[in-house]
Amino acid sequence: MALVREGKLSPDQIIDVREIDEWNYYHLDNSTLMPLSTFREDSDAINKDRTVYVICAHGVRSAAVCRYLSERGYGNLTNVIGGMAAVSSLDGFQYD
């Protein structure tokens, strides 16, 4: 997540598919919330021409979203392995 810290990713490139209560608990400042429960309605807002990082709590939901987007012609997708649990540990935050 060095790219996040260096400001090299814009919020539309980091898609958080957790639900609002998870987002409120802990999230990356430069990310966009698109909860899995409403993702299909929101997914058209994702730019197909940019690299997109998809994140959830541990990587399972984000993997499903990456498959879904890939099947619809999106490329340059990255599932953030370990999700927010892994990312938050870089900040010294314990994500349960």
C-alpha positions in Angstrom: 0.0 0.0 0.0 3.0 2.2 -0.5 1.1 3.7 -3.5 -1.6 4.9 -1.2 0.8 6.5 1.2 2.6 8.2 -1.7 -0.7 9.6 -3.1 -0.2 7.7 -6.4 -3.8 6.3 -6.4 -7.0 8.2 -6.6 -10.1 7.3 -4.6 -11.8 5.8 -7.7 -8.9 3.3 -8.0 -9.4 1.8 -4.5 -12.8 0.2 -4.3 -13.9 -1.0 -0.8 -16.7 -3.6 -1.1 -17.4 -4.0 2.7 -20.6 -2.8 4.2 -21.1 0.7 5.7 -20.6 -0.5 9.4 -17.3 -2.1 8.4 -16.3 1.1 6.6 -17.2 3.2 9.6 -15.0 1.0 11.8 -11.9 1.5 9.7 -11.2 2.5 6.1 -8.5 3.9 3.8 -9.0 7.7 3.4 -8.4 7.6 -0.3 -10.8 4.8 -1.2 -14.4 4.6 -2.5 -17.1 2.6 -0.7 -19.2 0.4 -3.0 -20.8 -2.2 -0.6 -21.2 -5.6 -2.0 -24.9 -5.5 -1.2 -25.4 -2.7 -3.8 -22.3 -3.3 -6.0 -24.0 -4.3 -9.2 -25.9 -1.0 -9.3 -22.7 1.0 -8.5 -20.2 -0.9 -10.7 -20.8 1.2 -13.8 -19.0 4.1 -12.1 -15.7 2.1 -12.2 -13.3 3.3 -14.9 -12.3 0.4 -17.2 -9.2 2.2 -18.3 -7.5 2.4 -14.9 -5.9 0.0 -12.6 -8.4 -0.8 -9.8 -7.6 -2.3 -6.4 -10.6 -4.1 -4.8 -10.5 -4.6 -1.0 -12.8 -6.1 1.6 -12.1 -7.4 5.2 -10.0 -10.4 4.3 -10.0 -10.8 0.5 -12.9 -13.2 -0.2 -15.6 -10.7 -1.2 -13.1 -8.6 -3.2 -12.0 -11.8 -5.1 -15.6 -12.4 -6.1 -16.0 -8.7 -7.2 -12.8 -9.0 -9.3 -14.2 -12.1 -11.0 -17.5 -10.3 -11.6 -15.8 -7.3 -13.1 -13.4 -9.4 -15.2 -16.3 -11.3 -16.7 -17.7 -7.9 -17.8 -14.6 -6.8 -19.6 -12.7 -5.0 -16.9 -8.9 -5.5 -16.9 -6.2 -4.2 -14.6 -7.9 -5.5 -11.5 -6.1 -6.3 -8.3 -7.6 -8.1 -5.3 -5.9 -6.9 -2.2 -4.9 -10.2 -0.6 -5.6 -10.2 3.1 -7.9 -7.2 2.8 -8.3 -4.6 5.5 -7.0 -7.0 8.1 -3.6 -7.0 6.3 -3.6 -3.3 5.4 -4.6 -2.1 8.8 -1.7 -3.9 10.4 0.7 -1.7 8.4 -0.8 1.2 10.4 -0.5 -0.6 13.7 -4.3 -1.0 13.8 -5.8 -4.4 14.9 -8.7 -5.1 12.5 -10.9 -7.9 13.8 
